[in-house]
Amino acid sequence: MKNWSILLCPIFLFSCQQKDSKKVSTEPASPIAKKENKQENKQIGDTITMNFRNEENLFSAEGRLDSVNSKVYVQFKNEDSGLLKAKILPDAGKGNIRFNQIIFPDKTSDGPYGMDLETPLKQKGNYILVIGHSLMADNPYYGEFKVQLEIKKD
């Protein structure tokens, strides 16, 4: 029995030392370059929420119309009265795509418009622009497009 305890004692001590040497470091071994957190407006489902302006002080986003999302809703918030100038720029250059409607904060609406929209913003609150193809024309537009919004304050 004494022989076994003499044999087991060094093994036990050695195993305890192994656990201490395996301490986990919380710092990364090599520095990791942090990605620049670029703020951009993205389409999620059928909605684009305009939260960020680009360097030209415009709201800009890329969207997509397809058979699942035949309409895209662009939401933006306006705090001051002013003039809204909006453009749709399809990747194909031209296409059957337009601003179908603008929904004002008081839930009234106006439209349809073309690929360009210019209208006064007299109310404070959340606006919604509905983008889709014209039902009066053939060949609905499916694909990528860019939308730009400029709000000029009075």
N, C-alpha and C positions, 0 to 999 in steps of 0.2 A: 504494500500500500504506500509505503514511504517512497518507493521508486517511482510510482505513478504520479505522486504529487510533485516530485522534483521534475519530472518530465512535463507535466501540465502547466506548472507555474511559468516557465519561460514562454510557452506558447500563448498563454493567457496575456502576459505582459506585452508580447510582440503584437498580438491582435489589438490591444488597447492603443498602442502607439500608431498603428495603421489608421485607426478611426480619427485620431487627432490630426494626422497629416493630410487628411482629405477634406479640409475645410473649404467650403465653397466661397469664392470671391464674388461679391455683388457687382464689382466693376467689370466692364467688358475688357477682354484681353487686348483688343486693338481699337483705336478710336473709329467710330462709325460716323460717316458724314451724314448730317441731318438734311433731309429733304426740305427744300423751301416750301412752306405751306402756301401755295398759290390759291388765292381766293378767286373762285369763278362760279358762274351761274350754270347749273346743269339741269338737264331734263331728267326727272324721276317719274317714271310711268308716263302719264300724259300731261304732266305739269312742269313748268319751268318757273321757279320763284326767283325774281330778280332782286338780289340783295347787295350785290357788289358792282361798283362802277370800275371801268378800266381807266387807263392813263389819259384818255381823251374825255373823261367824265361822262361816258355813255354806259348804259346798261347793255351788255352784249352776251349772247348765249347761242349755243348750237342746239338744234333740235332735230327731230326725225318724225316724219309721218310714214306710217306703214298700215297694213291691213288691220292690225290690232288697234293702233292709236290713229284713227282717221282725223282726230282733232287734237290740237295741243293748246293748253291753257297757260297763258303767260300772266303771272301775278306780279304786281308791284304796288308799293305803297307810296302815296303822295301826301306831303305835309303842307305844301304851299300851292296857291293857284298859279297856273302857268300854262304853257303850251306843250303838248305832247307831239313829238315827231317820231314816227316809228317806220321801220323798213324791214322787209323780208328779202333775204338774198339767197335764192335757191342755188345749190351746188351746180345744177345743170344749166344755170344762167337764166332760163325761162321755164315756166311750168304753170300748171293750173293750181296755184296756191295763192291765198289771200287772207287778209284780216276779215273774218266773217262777222265779228261783232266785238263791241267794247261794252263791258258791264261796269257801270258806275257804282260807287259805294252805297248809294241809296237803292240799289238793285234795278234801276232803269237801265236800258240798253240802247245802242244805236248801231247801225251797220246795214248792209255790208259795205266794205271798202275794197280797195285793190291791194297791191303789194306795198303801197305807201299809205300812211295814215297821218293826218294832221288834225288835231282836235284840241279845243281848250279844256283844261282841267280846272273846274271851278269848285270841286268838292275835296275835302280832306278825307283820306281813308284808303282802302284797298280797292284797286282796279283789277279787272281781268280782261285780257285780250284773247279772243278765240281765233286760232289759226286753223285753216282747213282748206279744202279745195272747193271750187264753185260747183254747185249742183246743176247749174245751168249750162256748164261746158262739159265736153267729153274729156276722157283720159285724166282721171284724178292723179294728182302728184303724190308719188311715194318716193321718199328719199330724205337726204340730209338738207338742212337749210340753216341759215344764220338769221337771227333777229336782233335788231338794234333799236334801243329806245333812248331818246334824248328829251329831257324835260327842261324847258327854258322857263325860268321863273319870271313873273311879271315885275 
